[in-house]
Amino acid sequence: MTVIPRTSARRRTALRACGLALAATVLTGCGGDDPDAGTNGVGKLPPDKIQSRTRSAADAAEDVHLAGTVVTGKDTYTLDMRLKAGGASGSVTAKGSAFRLLRVGEKLYLKADAGFWKRAGDSSAAAKLQDKYVKVPQADAAYKKFIGFTEKDVLMSGLLTLHGKLATAGRHEQGGTRTIRVTGDGGLGGTLDVSLAGNPYPLRLVRGGDAGTLTFSDWGKDFPLDEPAESETVDYGSSLPAS
């Protein structure tokens, strides 16, 4: 019978231990790139839960900066709006005309150049109205048309909707922030990139049916919202020209 020297047995035991440790290291390295490491964890959820979480986060945030395009029917609107519960401020471009909207509480103001007012059918008052904040009468059709661009809850509930069967489509990045992407109907029903850092805010939305692309930023960052000075304001009267 061969007797293994004690020193050799110890060496083999040590080598075996080193081998096991090396194997464990290799295995850990292969499976250690956890895409959800250091995130808010929503990437591990089913797509319907992710959509639910991001809607809740958007509803709870008091402020947001929304920018991009919205296509409704034959009309395309380019928006750059900062929104909060008490009002909004920003710009809208539609049908070749750009104008600013300012809402403070229930008071809505519209500011545009002379060309906007001429195209709206009021050439005679264009010089007086240009680059002034025109108070929009609440009973006027223009108020109902433009107020929706300034209402955070209305915009969020109408926009943050994906159509068709929901699925996740990997990890991405938006504005330097890691995201998980949720798709509707394989992307035909829209795609939504949700932040994996902090609150699961929506960061980018591609609407289904080529209905526009929007980005969302500055969630929860307050911004000043004051009524314009009297010298900058014009009270048009009971109604505005059709625009």
N, C-alpha and C positions, 0 to 999 in steps of 0.2 A: 504493500500500500504506500502510495506516495504521500508524503507529509508536506503540506504547503507551509513554507516558512511564515511565521506570524507577520513579519514586516511586509511580505508580498501580499498577504490577505488584506492587510490594512490599506496598502496602496490601491488594490483593486476596489475596495469599498469606497475609498476616497474618489477614485476615478469615476465609479458608478454614480456617486453623489453629484460630482461635477457635471456628468453627462445629463442627469435628470434636471439639474438646475439650468443647464444650457437649453435643454428642450423646452422647459417651462418658459424661459426667456423668449425663445423663438416663437412659441405659441402665443405668448402674451403680445409680442410685437405684431404678429399677424392679425390678431383680433382686437388690438388695443386702440385702433383708430375709430373710436366711437363718435359718429357724427352728431350725437346729442350731448356729448361731454361739454359741460359749461353752458348749456342752453337752458331755456325755460321749460323744456320737456315736451312742448306740444308736438314736436316732430314724431314722437312715439305714438301719438293718438290716431284713431281712425279719422278719415277726412271730414266726416260730418261733425265730429267733436271739435276738430280744428276750426272749422267754419263757425261753429257755435261760440267757441272761445274768442275768436277774433271779433265777432259781432258784439259780444259783451264788452270786450276791451274798448272797442270804438265807441260804444254807447256811454261808457263810464268816463271817457276822457272829455275834458271840458273844451279843449281847443285842438285844432288841426289845420294844416296847410294842405290844400288840395290843388293839384295842377294837372292839366292834360286836356283831352278832348272827349266830348260826349256827342254821339250821333243819335238823333231821334228823327225817324222818318227821312226826309230829304235835307234836314238841317244839321249842320255841324257847329257845335259850340266849343270854343277854346276857353278854358277856365283857369284862372289863377286866383284862388280865393283863400282867405284865412277866415275860419269859422269858429264860432263859439255859441253857447246857448243864448247869450244876450244880443247877438248881432253878427255882423260880418263885414269884411272889407276886401276889395280886390277888383279884378278886371274880367270882362267877358268879351269875346270876339265872336260875332255871328254875321253871316251874309256880308262880309267885307267891312263891317263896322265894329270898332272897338269902343267900349265904354267902361266906366268904373261904376261899381255898385257899393253903396255904404248903407248898412242897416244898423240902427241903434234902437234897440227895443222894437217897437212897431213902426218906427219912422224909417222910410226907405228913400234914399237919395240916389239920383243917377247923374253922372258927370260925363260929358262927351264933347267932341269937337264940333265945329260948325257943319262939317260934312255929314255927321250923323243926323243932325236935326234937319238938314236939307233933304236927306234921303227919307226921313220920317215924314216929310211933307210940310215942314214949317220953315220955309226959306226966309220969310220976313222976320222971324224972331231968332234966326240962327246966330246972328252976331251977339245978341243979348244973352243967349243961353250957353254959348260955347264956353267950355272950361269952367262952368259954374256947376255947383251941386243943385240940381233941380229936385225939389221935394215932390215925390210921386203921390198923388191922392190915393187913399186906400180904396176908394170906390172905383178907381180907374182900372181898365183891363191891363194896363202896363204893370200895375202893382201885382196883380195875380200872376202875370207872366214872369216877372223877374224875382219875386220874393222867394221862389223855390231855390234859386241859386245861392241864397244867403242863409238857408235854414239847414243847420248841420244834421239834425235828426232825420229830416226829410231826405236829404241827399244820401246819407249813409244807408238808410233802410232801402232806398231805391237802387243804389249802386252795388252794394255788397251782396250780390246774389249770383250764384253760379247755377246754370241750368243743366239738367241731365244727371247721369250717374257720376258721383264724386269719386275722385281718386287722388292720391298723392303722386307727385312727379319729381321727386328728388330734392336735394338741397341746392340753393342758389344764393345770390347776393344782390342786395339792392341798397345803393348808397353807402356801401361799406358795412352793411349789416347782414349777417347770415339769415337766410329765410328757408322756410319749407313751402313748396308750391303745391297748391290744391287746384285740380282741374275739374271742369264739368264736361261730361261727354267727351273725354279725351282732348279737351281744349276747345272744341267747337262751342261749348257752352260757357266759355270764359276760363281764365286762369287768375289765381289770386296768390300773391307772395305774402307770407305771414312772417313777422319777425320772430326769430329764435332767441333774441336777446331781450331781457326784461319782459314787459307786457307783450302779449301776442298781437300787436297792432297790425292791421293790413298796411302794406307798404307799396304794393303795386298791383293794379288790376287791369287785366286785358278783358274787355267785355266781349261776350259772345256775339257772333254775327257781325263782326267788324264794326261794333258800335262804340269804339273809342278805347283809349288807354289813359289811365290816371295813376298818378303817384300821390302818396300820402306821407307827410313828414311833420315834424314839430308837434307831435302828439303831446298834449298837456302843457305846451309852452304858451303862456299868456301873451297877449299883444294889446296895445292901447286901442280903445274904441271910443271916440268922442264925436259928437255932432260937429259938423263944419261951422266955421265962424259965420256970423250973419253976413259979413262982406263977401263971402264965397258962395252964398246961397241965393237961389231964385225960387220964388213960389209961383209956379206956372199957372195955377188956378185949379179949376174943377176937373180938367182932363188933359191928357197929353196927346199929341198926334200919334197916329198908328205907327208902330215901329217894327 
